[in-house]
Structure formats: C-alpha cells, structure tokens
Amino acid sequence: MSESKATVVTFIHRQVRVVQASIKPSETYPTITFTLRAIYDLNAEKYDQEVAYTVLQWILSPPKPAEVD
C-alpha cells in the first residue's frame, strides 16, 4: 500500500494553521508524521488579503508533504 497524505487547515481564534500528515501503512510499525506548514494571523489589525488567498490556496491545492524516511 502506498503512502497516505492529508492536509488539515484549522481556524483557531484569529489564527489559521496548516498541518500536513503522512503515513506509510505498509510498514511493520507505521508512524504518522505531522508537519506544521504555516501559521497565519487573521485578526482585524493584521488582516492581509494576500495571506487570505495563500490560505485558500493551501485548502484547494496543497503542496506535497515532506518526504519521510
């Protein structure tokens, strides 16, 4: 079985966090690898339209997770 990958975008009190996870279920002892890819502040004082678009891009088309050895 090949590697499984997921991108999770969470919205926590004025912040957006982008986390990617991967696992190789065919390994004898599979482990899940989590990688924090970004943290963005989206409060009223720091709101930036470019940041909002970047977060939207992560949601619609996430980049590949880091390779796991």
Secondary structure, DSSP 8 states (H G I E B T S, - for coil): ---EEEEEEEEETTEEEEEEEEE-TTSSS--EEEEEEEEEE-STTT--HHHHHHHHHHHHS--------
